[in-house]
Amino acid sequence: QVQLVESGGGLVQSGGSLRLSCVVSGYIFSMGTMAWYRQAPGKQRELVAVITDGGSTDHAESVKGRFTISRDNAKNTVYLEMNSLKPEDTAVYYCYRNRPRESPTWGQGTQVIVSS
């Protein structure tokens, strides 16, 4: 019943910005661990950023200083602010949620294309 719905992807020029949103729908009692992954064609899916239930965050080295993960528990939403976008950021971005004793949940993905 729980679903993750991403939005905010699109086409942007190098140096531009996008804000991705992931809404956790269904009956939610806690957010759990939330993360953003991305996967470019022919590449492995990679972790972009993670936020724990305690609010601790971590970001991949490739996006540090440019991307910021955050959440709004009242809205059951996690965000990924992306600034200074580069062509190598082009990928499908996936929202991820995990809670103890539950199966992980993935969003459907939202496409981000950064033109050079």
N, C-alpha and C positions, 0 to 999 in steps of 0.2 A: 504493500500500500504506500510505503514511503517512496517518494520520487524526488530527484534532483533535477531542476530545470534551469539550465544556463541561458543567459542572454547577454547581449552587449557586444558580440563579435561583429566583425565587418572588415571593410577594406580601408586602410589608412596609409598615408605616405610615411616614409622614414622620418623619424623625429616626432611623429604624432603621438596621440594618447588615446587609450580606450579604457573603459571601466566595465569589467565583467561582473555579472551578478549570478548567484546560484541560490535559488529559493528551495528550501526543503519543505515539501508539502506532505500532508498526512498528519497523523497524530504524533506530535513530537513532544517528548518529555525532557530531552536534553539534546544539545547539538552534537556532542561527541567530538572526535577529531575530524577536522575538515581540511581538505587539501585541494590544490589545483595541480593537475598534470597537463602535459601537452605532448602531442605526437605529430611529427612532420612525416610526409610521405616517405616510405622506405626507412624510417628511423624508429628506434625504440621509444616507447613511451617514457617520459622522464618527469620526475617530480619538480614542480616549479616552486611551490610554497606550501607550507602547512601551518595550521593554527590549532593548538590544543584547547581542551576545555578550560584550562587555567589561563588562557590568553597568550601563552608563549608562541612565538612565531619563528619560522626559519625560512630562508629563501635560498634557492639555488645560486651558486656563484655567478652564473651567467646573467642573472637578473637582479642581483643585489644593487641597491642604489637606484633602480629604475622601477621595479615592481613592489607593491605592498599588498599583503593579504590582511584582511580585516573581517570582522563579523558584527552583525547586529542580532543578538539573540531574540530580542523582542519581535523582530521581523522574520526570524528563522532564515536569515540570509547571510551568505558569505560573499565577500567582494574581492576582486583582484584589480587594483589600480595599476595600469600599465602606462608608463611614460617613456619618452625617448625611444620609441619603438624602432627596431632594426629589422631588415629583411629576414634575418635568421630567426626572428621571433615568429615567423609564419608557421602556423600549425593549427591543429584542432585542439582546443583547450577543453579539458574535462574536469568537472567537479567530482569530488570523492568524499564519502562520509563513512566513518567506521565507529562502531560502539562495541563494547565488550559483549560477547555472546550473541552477536548479530552478524549477519552476512553483510559484507561491505556493499555499498551502493554507489553506482556510477551514474553521472548524468549522460545525456545523449551527445554532448559535445557542442561547442560553438566554434565556428571557423574564424580565425584571425589571419588576415593577409596584409602584409606590410610591403608596399611597393618600393622599389629602389629608384 
